[in-house]
Amino acid sequence: MKEQPAHVDQRELARILHEQWGLAPGRLCHLPVGFGDHHWELTGAAGGRWFITVAELAGGWRGTGPAAGYADLQASMETVTALRRAGLEFAVAPVPTAGGQALAPLGDRHAVTVFPHIDGAPGDFGDQLPERDRLALIGILARLHGATALARRTALARGPSPASRPALEAALGELGQPWSGGPCSEPARQLLARHAARLGRALARLDELARAAGSGPAVITHGEPHPGNIMRSGGRLLLIDWDTTGLALPERDLWLAAGDDAGAAGRYAELTGRRVSSAAMDLYRLRWSLDDIALAVRDFRGPHERDEDTELAWAGLTEEMGNI
């Protein structure tokens, strides 16, 4: 997120980092990166560096409340930790607390994770990977999906219908009354009203695609292997941001990694012996758009201010409306 959150007390964050990880910050600096969670760079008194994430736990895809959100994030972080320990060197896992936990609570509605600092920078969501990197990513995903047995103890199942769907359906059912959470509430209601029929058809299409894709063997998926979550460091590709990892059809990853590249899909089939399903690719592509719409609408219905983050969210909402 671009704006430093007023609801996160940086002094309390520093206290948690010291108590749980033994990190005494020489400098704790908010980073205007990513979307959804908030990030800081910590430079320790001895010069060490770490990447800090503060996740908001309530609502959205993480669950209906903070307790469910914490359990979801904990499962994801324990899963990537297990994968890393088993030798999947591309998986960037969190630094455990002094007590061996993957994360720690920050108040009632947030959780803190600490990651090693990595020299390098991720791309942006809309970047096009060079063919070499795209095929390398396919190889990484083939290895990840083949490591499913390592993750079954901790990984959650990620169903084809987004957890945000009930909130979107509720919003569609309340278009006849004003929304008053903030400056974008009424524009969001009007936008949804104009596209209500299209959204209804998209939800029905999602269900059709889920039936067509079937229930094939689930594998451990990253969930969001787009260029914004790929880093090149030391001549190799790394996958970051594992907070949506879980068991699902492999196309949950492949629609982002292969897109319409038949060569990349064919390479995956060669490596795994599993044919890529076009219905499942369409399913997860549509699911992504509907989830983005639902989460933006949730935020615009609730209390918010007009700032750089809401401007980005509004741009994303209008763009995704055109993708369904």
Beta strands, then each sheet from edge to edge (+ up, - down):
strand 1: 25-31
strand 2: 38-44
strand 3: 49-56
strand 4: 104-106
strand 5: 110-116
strand 6: 219-221
strand 7: 230-233
strand 8: 236-239
strand 9: 246-248
sheet 1: 1+ 2- 3+ 5- 4+
sheet 2: 6+ 9-
sheet 3: 7+ 8-
end
